[in-house]
Amino acid sequence: MLIGYMRPLQEDLECKSQQKYIEKINCDRIVIEEHSSAKKRVKLKQMIDNLKQGDTIVVTKLFVFADSTRHLVELLDAIDAKGGYFQSIKEGIDTSKNITDSFKTIVNHLVEFQSDVISEKTKKGLNEAKQKGIVTGRPRKPDENVRRAIEMYQSKNFTLMQIKEETGISKSTLYRYLEQ
């Protein structure tokens, strides 16, 4: 049996992008997680618990399936213990085939997977901060200090170090405002 697995991601909250790929595989069953959280992935646990020998779990990419490299290894071990297989469309991984990829290919998949993990966590954190009304990024310097720093610079009576000590405006910030 082919079992498609999807979960909401920051850029695919309704799993529509994943569904396009999974539908092309003609899975016998599709399992959709209700949330994107790494914790309490109930549907994933149920799917693996109910896996029968010869079943294959299909995902669009590794990050949909696991939240870390360690988690990926644990899930693959659980599938293997049940006599099942795993397929990841984007990476072209299919454990039912006895073909060994080159070490370089495997490392590249793991690097991309780890990058997806970091990227997704960053996007989620920024989104949560935005919902709480928290402004992200480097804090802006008060306009009064910038104005004073420009005046000090244009008077030619102060060094850049003195301007920084007096206003808290760095040389690069001062030059950026002078270019405007």
PLY file of the C-alpha trace (Angstrom):
ply
format ascii 1.0
element vertex 180
property float x
property float y
property float z
element edge 179
property int vertex1
property int vertex2
end_header
0.00 0.00 0.00
1.25 3.51 -0.84
0.54 6.00 1.93
1.00 9.71 1.24
1.89 11.86 4.25
1.52 15.65 4.41
1.72 18.28 7.10
1.18 22.04 7.07
4.33 24.09 6.48
4.72 27.85 6.81
4.56 28.32 3.02
1.99 25.54 2.47
-0.42 25.77 5.40
-3.21 23.94 3.56
-0.87 21.31 2.03
-2.01 22.20 -1.51
1.50 22.23 -2.94
2.28 18.87 -1.36
-1.03 17.44 -2.53
-0.18 18.13 -6.20
2.89 15.90 -5.95
1.29 13.21 -3.80
-1.70 12.89 -6.17
0.66 12.11 -9.08
1.92 9.05 -7.19
-1.64 7.61 -6.89
-1.41 6.75 -3.20
-3.89 4.28 -1.74
-4.30 6.44 1.35
-3.38 10.02 2.25
-2.64 11.12 5.81
-2.71 14.85 6.57
-1.39 16.16 9.87
-3.61 18.83 11.40
-0.81 21.17 12.49
2.81 21.97 11.65
4.16 21.58 15.17
7.02 19.18 15.73
5.31 18.04 18.91
2.23 15.84 19.05
2.32 14.60 15.46
-0.48 12.16 16.21
-1.26 11.19 12.61
2.41 10.41 11.92
2.62 8.14 14.96
-0.64 6.38 14.05
0.51 5.91 10.47
3.77 4.28 11.53
2.05 2.19 14.23
-0.39 0.81 11.62
2.24 0.24 8.93
2.17 -3.25 7.42
5.04 -5.12 5.82
5.59 -3.88 2.26
3.76 -0.56 2.79
5.50 2.59 1.52
5.21 6.05 3.06
5.53 8.83 0.46
6.34 12.49 1.22
7.19 15.45 -1.00
10.44 16.22 0.85
12.31 15.09 3.95
11.26 18.06 6.12
7.58 17.16 5.73
8.37 13.84 7.38
10.92 14.70 10.10
11.95 17.70 12.17
15.64 16.93 12.60
18.26 14.53 11.37
17.90 12.46 14.55
14.11 12.36 14.14
14.54 11.24 10.52
16.79 8.37 11.58
14.31 7.31 14.29
11.38 7.32 11.82
13.33 5.40 9.19
14.31 2.81 11.81
10.65 2.43 12.85
9.57 1.94 9.21
12.36 -0.56 8.63
11.40 -2.51 11.78
7.85 -2.86 10.41
9.15 -4.07 7.04
7.96 -0.90 5.30
9.59 1.51 2.90
10.01 5.26 2.55
9.91 7.51 -0.48
10.75 11.21 -0.74
9.81 12.71 -4.09
12.03 15.83 -4.13
15.18 14.04 -3.06
14.47 10.99 -5.22
14.82 8.65 -2.23
13.14 5.25 -2.39
14.22 2.69 0.23
12.40 -0.11 -1.61
15.12 -0.04 -4.25
18.43 -1.55 -3.30
20.42 1.17 -5.06
23.06 2.90 -2.98
23.57 6.59 -3.63
27.03 8.07 -3.59
28.16 9.48 -0.27
28.24 12.98 -1.79
24.57 12.70 -2.85
23.52 11.54 0.61
25.42 14.36 2.32
23.85 16.91 -0.05
20.37 15.60 0.85
21.16 15.89 4.56
22.53 19.43 4.17
19.41 20.50 2.28
17.21 18.79 4.86
18.96 20.59 7.74
18.60 23.87 5.84
14.84 23.23 5.49
14.62 22.56 9.24
16.29 25.88 10.10
14.35 27.82 7.47
10.97 26.49 8.60
11.69 27.20 12.27
12.84 30.74 11.41
9.73 31.44 9.31
7.50 30.08 12.06
9.22 32.22 14.71
8.98 35.37 12.58
5.31 34.67 11.89
4.56 34.17 15.60
6.42 37.38 16.48
4.48 39.27 13.81
1.17 37.97 15.20
2.18 39.21 18.65
2.95 42.64 17.19
6.71 42.31 17.67
8.75 44.18 15.07
11.57 41.99 13.79
14.95 43.05 12.48
17.50 45.53 13.67
15.97 48.33 15.75
15.92 51.70 14.02
17.96 54.52 15.48
15.94 57.46 16.80
15.71 60.19 14.15
16.95 62.83 16.60
20.28 61.02 17.08
20.73 60.56 13.34
19.99 64.23 12.70
22.47 65.25 15.42
25.13 62.89 14.03
24.73 64.37 10.53
25.02 67.90 11.90
28.16 66.96 13.86
29.69 65.32 10.78
28.91 68.28 8.50
30.34 70.76 11.02
33.72 69.00 10.57
34.49 69.69 14.25
34.10 66.08 15.39
35.79 62.78 14.58
33.72 59.74 13.65
34.59 58.20 17.04
33.32 61.31 18.86
30.11 61.26 16.82
29.56 57.59 17.67
30.22 58.15 21.39
27.91 61.17 21.49
25.00 59.83 19.41
25.38 56.05 19.29
25.32 56.19 15.48
27.96 53.99 13.85
30.13 55.10 10.93
28.30 52.79 8.50
24.87 54.00 9.64
25.99 57.63 9.37
27.32 57.12 5.83
24.13 55.30 4.83
22.04 58.30 5.93
24.44 60.76 4.27
23.97 58.95 0.94
20.20 59.47 1.02
0 1
1 2
2 3
3 4
4 5
5 6
6 7
7 8
8 9
9 10
10 11
11 12
12 13
13 14
14 15
15 16
16 17
17 18
18 19
19 20
20 21
21 22
22 23
23 24
24 25
25 26
26 27
27 28
28 29
29 30
30 31
31 32
32 33
33 34
34 35
35 36
36 37
37 38
38 39
39 40
40 41
41 42
42 43
43 44
44 45
45 46
46 47
47 48
48 49
49 50
50 51
51 52
52 53
53 54
54 55
55 56
56 57
57 58
58 59
59 60
60 61
61 62
62 63
63 64
64 65
65 66
66 67
67 68
68 69
69 70
70 71
71 72
72 73
73 74
74 75
75 76
76 77
77 78
78 79
79 80
80 81
81 82
82 83
83 84
84 85
85 86
86 87
87 88
88 89
89 90
90 91
91 92
92 93
93 94
94 95
95 96
96 97
97 98
98 99
99 100
100 101
101 102
102 103
103 104
104 105
105 106
106 107
107 108
108 109
109 110
110 111
111 112
112 113
113 114
114 115
115 116
116 117
117 118
118 119
119 120
120 121
121 122
122 123
123 124
124 125
125 126
126 127
127 128
128 129
129 130
130 131
131 132
132 133
133 134
134 135
135 136
136 137
137 138
138 139
139 140
140 141
141 142
142 143
143 144
144 145
145 146
146 147
147 148
148 149
149 150
150 151
151 152
152 153
153 154
154 155
155 156
156 157
157 158
158 159
159 160
160 161
161 162
162 163
163 164
164 165
165 166
166 167
167 168
168 169
169 170
170 171
171 172
172 173
173 174
174 175
175 176
176 177
177 178
178 179
